[in-house]
């Protein structure tokens, strides 16, 4: 449910922000030890007019609409009749910026009214898929309105909502690709480094768990032990130091990960790679390589979002922290992905290969190619359904075919 609202504190400060709130009607949540002493200040109790879904919000970007609807198609929709909007008059005793949620924990009549998840990055592809999954689960969640680097706005919103968990899906990847970051370095640092550290610090000072959707594009195959596994090499673990610095984007991601690991004990870092959805979203890796005239044929780890986003929410619920390689087990080559696209979506599809050296001549920034070791992820999520990447990708294309996904049209 999207709604703009204005919250007033004792000094009549006005802070607009966009929120989606869901109530699962249950107060049986097992709080983590870091959250047991915290209760949110008073929250909304009265029902408001029917909610709008994210893709129905006035002013929403057109390219968000099919992506949001895709997520609803993937996981289904169970919009709860308990959905309700918070109104400015319902929130009292708004804390001054910098107060910890524990310090403003006035009695809350209904614990289930508390925002459980705050999603940062409301215009993003993955953020909207996460929101739809939370909606399907009947969770109470909100979209943050602040930008990562806006500290005062971040503090105000955290203090207003006192979320139990924050999910950071924001960051700069570059449009149409990471080459953009090479010419926009300050903007990239501002978001990917300073902004993420700002959010982590604001959450840490309030005892809030933060899940940071990060990247595994920190590595690259070498001629030593990190050759492709088909050639006898071993995948990269969470403890291997980054060895890929060919793009400014990856350098900022490696920098912020090291700082998060060394300074914050409230952060879960999930390293995604080449994420794939059950449609042909412009952000899906399948769409990207299917639009290239030529591709390199090299095996890579990939993240099938339909399988792994539910695991991310479960890990956040359990309060896990530290770094996890967040991909399906194994690696799959680009040619194998395109063969699946031809088999299930476009029988007439053709493509050409070229070498890494030829690719480098047309790109401003290098590209990471690697396989990540996911034994830690599987060990700590024993009940999760995370299939080997070939099986998972085959299912992705079967689901697309069943939904009648049409071949891509040349831009």
ZIQUIWO-V742188 format. One record per residue. RES is the residue in one letter. SS is DSSP state (a for helix, b for strand, c for the rest). Layout:
# ZIQUIWO-V742188
res=RES ss=SS
res=RES ss=SS
This chain:
# ZIQUIWO-V742188
res=X ss=c
res=X ss=b
res=X ss=b
res=X ss=b
res=X ss=b
res=X ss=b
res=X ss=b
res=X ss=b
res=X ss=b
res=X ss=c
res=X ss=c
res=X ss=c
res=X ss=c
res=X ss=b
res=X ss=b
res=X ss=b
res=X ss=b
res=X ss=b
res=X ss=b
res=X ss=b
res=X ss=c
res=X ss=c
res=X ss=c
res=X ss=c
res=X ss=c
res=X ss=c
res=X ss=c
res=X ss=c
res=X ss=c
res=X ss=c
res=X ss=c
res=X ss=c
res=X ss=c
res=X ss=c
res=X ss=c
res=X ss=c
res=X ss=c
res=X ss=c
res=X ss=c
res=X ss=c
res=X ss=c
res=X ss=c
res=X ss=c
res=X ss=c
res=X ss=c
res=X ss=c
res=X ss=c
res=X ss=c
res=X ss=c
res=X ss=c
res=X ss=c
res=X ss=c
res=X ss=c
res=X ss=a
res=X ss=a
res=X ss=a
res=X ss=c
res=X ss=c
res=X ss=c
res=X ss=c
res=X ss=c
res=X ss=a
res=X ss=a
res=X ss=a
res=X ss=a
res=X ss=a
res=X ss=a
res=X ss=a
res=X ss=a
res=X ss=a
res=X ss=a
res=X ss=a
res=X ss=a
res=X ss=a
res=X ss=a
res=X ss=c
res=X ss=c
res=X ss=c
res=X ss=c
res=X ss=c
res=X ss=c
res=X ss=c
res=X ss=c
res=X ss=c
res=X ss=c
res=X ss=c
res=X ss=c
res=X ss=a
res=X ss=a
res=X ss=a
res=X ss=c
res=X ss=c
res=X ss=c
res=X ss=b
res=X ss=c
res=X ss=c
res=X ss=c
res=X ss=c
res=X ss=c
res=X ss=c
res=X ss=a
res=X ss=a
res=X ss=a
res=X ss=a
res=X ss=c
res=X ss=c
res=X ss=c
res=X ss=c
res=X ss=c
res=X ss=c
res=X ss=a
res=X ss=a
res=X ss=a
res=X ss=c
res=X ss=c
res=X ss=c
res=X ss=b
res=X ss=b
res=X ss=b
res=X ss=b
res=X ss=c
res=X ss=c
res=X ss=c
res=X ss=c
res=X ss=a
res=X ss=a
res=X ss=a
res=X ss=a
res=X ss=a
res=X ss=a
res=X ss=a
res=X ss=a
res=X ss=a
res=X ss=a
res=X ss=a
res=X ss=a
res=X ss=c
res=X ss=c
res=X ss=c
res=X ss=c
res=X ss=b
res=X ss=b
res=X ss=b
res=X ss=c
res=X ss=c
res=X ss=c
res=X ss=c
res=X ss=c
res=X ss=c
res=X ss=c
res=X ss=a
res=X ss=a
res=X ss=a
res=X ss=a
res=X ss=a
res=X ss=a
res=X ss=a
res=X ss=a
res=X ss=a
res=X ss=a
res=X ss=a
res=X ss=c
res=X ss=c
res=X ss=c
res=X ss=b
res=X ss=b
res=X ss=b
res=X ss=b
res=X ss=c
res=X ss=c
res=X ss=c
res=X ss=c
res=X ss=c
res=X ss=c
res=X ss=c
res=X ss=c
res=X ss=c
res=X ss=c
res=X ss=a
res=X ss=a
res=X ss=a
res=X ss=a
res=X ss=a
res=X ss=c
res=X ss=a
res=X ss=a
res=X ss=a
res=X ss=a
res=X ss=a
res=X ss=a
res=X ss=a
res=X ss=a
res=X ss=a
res=X ss=a
res=X ss=a
res=X ss=a
res=X ss=a
res=X ss=a
res=X ss=a
res=X ss=a
res=X ss=a
res=X ss=a
res=X ss=a
res=X ss=a
res=X ss=c
res=X ss=c
res=X ss=c
res=X ss=c
res=X ss=b
res=X ss=b
res=X ss=b
res=X ss=b
res=X ss=b
res=X ss=b
res=X ss=b
res=X ss=c
res=X ss=c
res=X ss=c
res=X ss=c
res=X ss=c
res=X ss=c
res=X ss=c
res=X ss=c
res=X ss=c
res=X ss=c
res=X ss=c
res=X ss=c
res=X ss=c
res=X ss=a
res=X ss=a
res=X ss=a
res=X ss=c
res=X ss=c
res=X ss=c
res=X ss=c
res=X ss=b
res=X ss=c
res=X ss=c
res=X ss=c
res=X ss=c
res=X ss=c
res=X ss=c
res=X ss=c
res=X ss=c
res=X ss=c
res=X ss=c
res=X ss=c
res=X ss=a
res=X ss=a
res=X ss=a
res=X ss=a
res=X ss=a
res=X ss=a
res=X ss=a
res=X ss=a
res=X ss=a
res=X ss=a
res=X ss=a
res=X ss=a
res=X ss=a
res=X ss=a
res=X ss=a
res=X ss=a
res=X ss=c
res=X ss=c
res=X ss=c
res=X ss=b
res=X ss=b
res=X ss=b
res=X ss=b
res=X ss=b
res=X ss=b
res=X ss=c
res=X ss=c
res=X ss=c
res=X ss=b
res=X ss=c
res=X ss=c
res=X ss=c
res=X ss=c
res=X ss=c
res=X ss=c
res=X ss=c
res=X ss=c
res=X ss=a
res=X ss=a
res=X ss=a
res=X ss=a
res=X ss=a
res=X ss=a
res=X ss=a
res=X ss=c
res=X ss=c
res=X ss=b
res=X ss=b
res=X ss=c
res=X ss=c
res=X ss=c
res=X ss=b
res=X ss=b
res=X ss=c
res=X ss=c
res=X ss=c
res=X ss=b
res=X ss=a
res=X ss=a
res=X ss=a
res=X ss=a
res=X ss=a
res=X ss=a
res=X ss=a
res=X ss=a
res=X ss=a
res=X ss=a
res=X ss=a
res=X ss=a
res=X ss=a
res=X ss=a
res=X ss=c
res=X ss=c
res=X ss=c
res=X ss=b
res=X ss=b
res=X ss=b
res=X ss=b
res=X ss=c
res=X ss=c
res=X ss=c
res=X ss=c
res=X ss=c
res=X ss=c
res=X ss=b
res=X ss=b
res=X ss=a
res=X ss=a
res=X ss=a
res=X ss=a
res=X ss=a
res=X ss=a
res=X ss=a
res=X ss=a
res=X ss=a
res=X ss=a
res=X ss=a
res=X ss=c
res=X ss=c
res=X ss=c
res=X ss=c
res=X ss=c
res=X ss=c
res=X ss=c
res=X ss=b
res=X ss=b
res=X ss=c
res=X ss=c
res=X ss=a
res=X ss=a
res=X ss=a
res=X ss=a
res=X ss=a
res=X ss=c
res=X ss=c
res=X ss=c
res=X ss=c
res=X ss=c
res=X ss=c
res=X ss=c
res=X ss=c
res=X ss=c
res=X ss=c
res=X ss=c
res=X ss=b
res=X ss=c
res=X ss=c
res=X ss=a
res=X ss=a
res=X ss=a
res=X ss=a
res=X ss=a
res=X ss=a
res=X ss=c
res=X ss=c
res=X ss=c
res=X ss=c
res=X ss=c
res=X ss=c
res=X ss=c
res=X ss=c
res=X ss=a
res=X ss=a
res=X ss=a
res=X ss=a
res=X ss=a
res=X ss=a
res=X ss=a
res=X ss=a
res=X ss=a
res=X ss=a
res=X ss=a
res=X ss=a
res=X ss=a
res=X ss=a
res=X ss=c
res=X ss=c
res=X ss=c
res=X ss=c
res=X ss=c
res=X ss=c
res=X ss=c
res=X ss=c
res=X ss=c
